[in-house]
């Protein structure tokens, strides 16, 4: 019997709606071609544009849609000239992470043979690793609530046992899955600064405790500054990396740079019950409405969503469709014939999405 899954869709700000529309169309057509699952897409208004119109950035009705949905597809959010009264940007995506306890920020980094990259890649080398960023605490814990006086400012870094233990279990489970599917050697690297901060020594101790439960997997440690260096020098050596919120925020952009830019950087924020899938890039209001935005990161986020749903609900067809969608984007990018401006090409949003759909046979 075919089961239906509800997807909450936050179309976002700026270029958000332009990259959401073709992504939803591709996902919808893949589901229609399947005998194993179906998808229903429910719009959930939120974001800076909505705030400017209504005074609400994340209405309770949209939060309820997100809570009850099987997955959340969220596009680029925020506008630089629309802010809260305290001067901070509108960021419903962060509100969702905290409200739904989406502790595992998953940032895949892949560079396939033939794909353009700023690196001088040795022959035969490819990059395929996943950075897992804790997404609910760390140095983001006091976001918007930091203490500021005339002479100093303070923010609080928080690392808890409850969240960290869930995070590390997630990281080792992912490494096991990647190893089983031939995508990695089954290695998890804890990225921290345990040589300086007690909080990170605490973080590392909990990592080691989880690592001891997985003798079939490899575990190691790396300081965050050294990791930044090695991500440039030898990124193909990484498999799964797990780190604190701020460190992950910075390293994930470095990972996007390895791929050629944020236009190829998908992400997920995953908890025990809910998950959000979104591109790493911003809303790019300077090019909104021009039809030139890169849809690949949004489409790849949709692929991550299908794979996650397939694993969570044991639907092999969804897992396979997620992999097919990811591979279709990889193929289009590696061939280099239909690339958007940010990747050195001239294609518009519609042409880039159509190229992916054509590879999939759903054009």
N, C-alpha and C positions, 0 to 999 in steps of 0.2 A: 504494500500500500504506500502510495506517495505521500510524504509528510510535507506540510507547508511550514516555512520559517519566516517570521516577521522581521524585517530589517528596518530599524529607525534610521531615517536619512536626514542629516543636518547639512543643508546644501551650502552653508557658509557665506562668506562675504567676498567682495572683489571678484576674482576669477573663480571663486568657489562653485557657483552654479554652472559655469561653463565647462568645468571638468567633471562635475558630478553627473550631469545629464548623460554624456556618452558612456560613462562607467556603469550607471544603472541600466542603460539600454543593453550593454554587452552582458551584464550579469543576468538580466531578465531573459534575454534570448538563450543563454546557456541553460538556464533553468527550464525554459519551455521545451528545449531539445532533450531534456532528461526525463527518464521514466522513474527516477529514484527520489526526486525532491522538487519542490516548487518554492518560489519566493514571493512575498508580499512586501512592497515598499511603502512605508508610512512617513510622510513629511513631518519633521519636528522643527518648528520655527525657533531660531535662537541666533545670537551673534550681535555684532556691532550695528549692522543695518537695522536689525529688529529693535535693538536698544534705542537707537536714534528715533525710531518711529513710536515706540511704546513705553520706553523707560525700563524695560525688562530685557536682560541679556539672555536669561535661561528660564523661560516660564515654567511654572510647575506642571502644566499640561505636557510640555515637551519632555520634562524630566520623567514623568510617568510613562510616556511612550518609550523612553530609553530604558527604564527599569524593566518593563514587561517584554521588551523585544528580545529576540534570540541573538541579535548582534546589532551593532551601531556603526553606521557608515557616516563618517564626519569629514567634511571638506575643509578647506582653508578658512580660518576664522580670524576676525579682528580687522580693524582699520586704524591707521596711525592717528587720524584726526578725530576719532570717536573714543572717548575715555570716560572712566568713572570720575566722580568728583575729586577723588584723591590723586588723580593724574595717572593711574595705572590703566593698562589696556584692557579691553573687553576680551575675556578668555574663557568661554564656556567649556572648552575642552579640558582645562585644568579643574574647573568646578566638577565636571563629570568624573574625572579621575579620583577626586577626593570623596565625592558623594557615593560613588559605587565601589570604592576601595580597589581601584585598578592599579595594583602595585607593580606589575611587570610591564615595563615599556620595552617593546620588542622592536629593534631596529636592524633589519637585515642589510648586509652589504655584499653585493655580488658584482663581479666584473668578469664577463665571459670572454672567451677567445674571440678576437676581432673587434671587441668593444673599445671605443676610445676612452682613454683615461689619462690623467696628468702624469701618471707614473711611467717609468721606463720598465715595462714588464718583461721579465725573462721569458724566452720561448717556452711554451707549454704550461706556463703558470696561469692559474685563474684565482680569483678571490671569491670566497664564499664563507662568510662568517656572520654571526648574529651578536649584536650588542644588546644586552638586557639592562635597561636602566630602571632602577627603582623609581616609581613615579608619584608617590604620595607624600613623602617626607623628605629627609635629607636637608639640604640647604634651602629648599623651597618651602619648608614647613611653615615659616612665618610670613609667607608671601602676602604683601599688603598690610602686615601687622608688625613690621619691624620698628624698633625704637630709634627715633631720630631726635637729637637735641642740637643746640647751636654748635657744639664742638665735637660731637661723635655720633656714629650710627651703629646699631647692632642688629644682626639677624641671628636666629638660632638654628643650628643644624640638629636635627633629631633623627636618631636611628633606634628603632625598637626591635626587640626580639620577635614580637608577633609578626611584623611585616617581613623582617629579614629572613626568618625561617621559611615563610611561604615563598619568598623570592628565590632563595637558594634551591628549594625543592623544585620549583618551576624550571630553573636553569638546568639542573641535572636531568630532569625529565625531558627537556628539549634536546639536550645533548644525546640522550639515549635514542630519541626518535630520529634525530639526524643521522646517527650512526647506523641505525637499522635500515634507513633508506639510502645509505651510501653517500650522504652529503657531508659527512665529517668523521673524524677519527674517534669521536666521543670524548672531547676534552673541554673542561670548563676552567676559565681563568678568572680569578677574583682580582678586580682592579680597585686599588685603594691607595691610601697614604698612611698605612699603619705604622710607618717608622716615625711619624710626627704627631699624629692625633690619636688620643685614646679611643675616640669614637670609632675610628677605623680599625684599631686593634680588636675592639669588640665585634665589629663587622666581620673581620677575618676569622675570629674564633668560631663564630656561628657558621661561616662558610666551611671551615675545616670539619666541623661536627657533621654537616650534611654530606660532605665529600666521603667521610668514613663509611657512610651507608651505601656507597656505590663503588665497590672494589673493581667492578668491570669497566669503570670510566677513569679517565685521567683528570687530575686536578692540579692547578698550579696558581701562583700569585704573580702580580706585576704592579709596580707603583704606577700611578696615573701618568706621570710625566714621561716615564720610560715607555709606557704603552703608546703615547702619542708618537714617539719616535719610531717605534716598531711598526705602527700602523702604516707608516710611510716606507720604511725599509723592507719589511717582510710581512705584509698583511695576510699572505697566503698561509702563514703559520697558525693563525687563529681559527677557532671553531665557535665556541660560545664564550662570550665575555660577560661578566656581571658586575655592576658597579652602582654607586650612589647616584642620586638624582642629578646634581649639578655636574658631576664628572661625566655622567652619561649624556647630558644635554650638550656638552662641549664635544665629546668624542663622536657623537652621532653625526654632527655636522662635518667633522673630519672624514668620517666614513662616507658621507654623501659626496664630499669632494673627490674621494678616490673613484667614485662611480662617474664623475663628470658633472655633478651638481645636484641640487636639491630636487630637481625635476625628475630624478630617478629614485628618490628615497621614500619608500613607503614606511608605515609604522603601525604598531598596534599597542594598545594599553589594555592589559588583560588582568582580570581578577578571578575570584572563585566562581562567580555567577554571571558576570557581564564582561563585555569586551568592546572596545572602540577601535575602529580601523580608519586611519587618516594619513594623508601625505604629510611629510615633514615640513614642507615649504609654507610660506605665508600666503596672504591673499592677493599680493601684487596689484593693488588698485591702479597703479600707473598703466597697466596694460589691460585692465578689465574692459570687456565689451568689444575688444578688437579681434577676438577669435584666434589669438596667437599663443595662448597659454599651453603649456606642456601638460597633457593629461596622464602621462605614463605613471607618475607616482601615485595618483589617485586610482588608476586601474590596478596597479600592483597591490595597493592596499585592499582593493576588492578581492584580489587573488588570495591574499593572506586571510581574509575573512572566510572565503569558501573553504580553505584548508583547515582553519580552526574549527569551523562548524562541522566539517566532515569528521575530524578527529573526535570532537566533543560528543557528537551524536552517532558515531560509528557508521557514517554514510560514505562508503568508498567512492561513490560517484562524485560527491562534492569534493573530496580530497583530490581526486584525479582532475576534476575541472579546475580547481585552484591551481594545481601544478601546470595544467595546460595553458591557463591564462598567463601565469608568470613566464612560462617558456615562450609564449607568443610575443610578449613584450621584449624579452631578451633577444629573440630572433630579429624583430624589427630594428631594435637598437644596434645589434651587431652588424646587420646588413647595411645600415647607414643610409638607406635610400630615402627614408621618410622620417626626418628628424626636425624638431622644432628649433626655433632660433637659439634658445639657451644651450642646445647641444651642437650648434654649428650648422644647422640646416635652415630650411625656409618653409617647412610645412606648418600649416595651421593646426588648431586643436582638432577640428573635424577630420582632417586628412590623417593625422597621427592616430586617432582612435579607430578610424576606418581601416588603417593598415593592420592594426591588431585584430580587429574583427574578421578581416579577410583571411589572416593566417589561421584563425580559429574555425573558419567556415560558417560564421554567423553574420556576415556582412549583408 
